[in-house]
Structures are given as structure tokens and as C-alpha cells.
Amino acid sequence: MSIEQLDNLVKTKNLKQEVADQRQFDGMVESARNRIADQQVKGLSQEGQFLATYGAAHLLALAALRWHGYRSDSRYIVFQCLQHRIGFETHKWRLLAKCHDIRNQAEYEGTLSITHQLLEELIQITNDLIDIIEALGPVKQV
């Protein structure tokens, strides 16, 4: 997603430009770390692991967007923007988008259909994402 594409998302109100906030960024990253820790609790169900890890991934994606001075209410767009804001590979953000659909199905239809492989991939991608987000450093002040 180029700057022009981001500008188009701003024009269509799918993305908002906002000054990045260090405290907000730090809070999102800390909350994601807590969810990653929750996911590792011994005896937690596969559903619990999935939901905790997905929640962490979403917070990290939001943090990346906020670090760059943007915000979106659409989880899909938050995940999609990872590719061009932090160089996240397409297959990784698409897996996060797939997990978003699965999470929605659980929330709105009461069914959560996940495999052990999907969960393992989600955990790995979330670990990759936190490494990238933590390496961003302090929020740039404009």
C-alpha cells in the first residue's frame, strides 16, 4: 500500500490520520504482551489460546498503524496496512484477516472452527509481529 493508497483510504474515511501518541502506543503493546502471556497459560483451551493470540495480533497491528500516525475502525484494513507500513509479508497479514473472520464467526454465530496448525501459525505470526513492533522504537513526534 503506497502513500497514495493510504491517502485514498483517508479520503474514503477507512483510515484516519492522527498524531501518534507514545502513551497509547505503549499501552497497546503492553496489552498485547499480556495477551501473549495469557495464551501461554497451561491448560488454556485451544479456543482461549486463539482468542488471546488474535487479540494480541490486533493490538499490535493497531499499534503499528498508530506509530505511523493513522487509525482505522476496520480490523481488516488494520491488518492490510501492515504490509506497507512495516513490510509484513502478504501471507501473514492475510492469515490475520482469516483469523478475524473466524473470530467474527465465533462472536456472531457461536462457532469457532480452528485447527492446531492455524493456531500455531497465528502464534508464530504474532511473535513475528511483536518483534517488529518493539523494534520500531519511540513514536516519532511531528
QUIMO-V20218 format. One record per residue. N is the residue number from 0. RES is the residue in three letters. PHI is phi in whole degrees, 0 to 359 (NA if undefined). Layout:
# QUIMO-V20218
<<N	RES	PHI> <N	RES	PHI>>
This chain:
# QUIMO-V20218
<<0	MET	NA> <1	SER	280> <2	ILE	301> <3	GLU	298> <4	GLN	294> <5	LEU	296> <6	ASP	300> <7	ASN	296> <8	LEU	295> <9	VAL	293> <10	LYS	298> <11	THR	272> <12	LYS	66> <13	ASN	274> <14	LEU	219> <15	LYS	240> <16	GLN	270> <17	GLU	215> <18	VAL	296> <19	ALA	295> <20	ASP	234> <21	GLN	301> <22	ARG	297> <23	GLN	294> <24	PHE	301> <25	ASP	299> <26	GLY	296> <27	MET	295> <28	VAL	294> <29	GLU	296> <30	SER	297> <31	ALA	296> <32	ARG	301> <33	ASN	298> <34	ARG	291> <35	ILE	296> <36	ALA	296> <37	ASP	300> <38	GLN	299> <39	GLN	268> <40	VAL	296> <41	LYS	299> <42	GLY	89> <43	LEU	293> <44	SER	296> <45	GLN	299> <46	GLU	297> <47	GLY	297> <48	GLN	297> <49	PHE	299> <50	LEU	295> <51	ALA	294> <52	THR	291> <53	TYR	300> <54	GLY	300> <55	ALA	296> <56	ALA	299> <57	HIS	295> <58	LEU	299> <59	LEU	294> <60	ALA	295> <61	LEU	298> <62	ALA	299> <63	ALA	297> <64	LEU	295> <65	ARG	295> <66	TRP	301> <67	HIS	271> <68	GLY	86> <69	TYR	229> <70	ARG	212> <71	SER	215> <72	ASP	272> <73	SER	264> <74	ARG	299> <75	TYR	300> <76	ILE	293> <77	VAL	302> <78	PHE	291> <79	GLN	299> <80	CYS	292> <81	LEU	302> <82	GLN	301> <83	HIS	257> <84	ARG	270> <85	ILE	231> <86	GLY	74> <87	PHE	289> <88	GLU	297> <89	THR	304> <90	HIS	297> <91	LYS	286> <92	TRP	290> <93	ARG	291> <94	LEU	295> <95	LEU	297> <96	ALA	295> <97	LYS	298> <98	CYS	296> <99	HIS	298> <100	ASP	298> <101	ILE	295> <102	ARG	298> <103	ASN	298> <104	GLN	300> <105	ALA	294> <106	GLU	291> <107	TYR	257> <108	GLU	238> <109	GLY	79> <110	THR	237> <111	LEU	237> <112	SER	248> <113	ILE	230> <114	THR	252> <115	HIS	300> <116	GLN	297> <117	LEU	300> <118	LEU	299> <119	GLU	297> <120	GLU	295> <121	LEU	298> <122	ILE	298> <123	GLN	296> <124	ILE	295> <125	THR	294> <126	ASN	296> <127	ASP	299> <128	LEU	295> <129	ILE	294> <130	ASP	299> <131	ILE	294> <132	ILE	294> <133	GLU	294> <134	ALA	282> <135	LEU	296> <136	GLY	82> <137	PRO	299> <138	VAL	298> <139	LYS	285> <140	GLN	268> <141	VAL	268>>
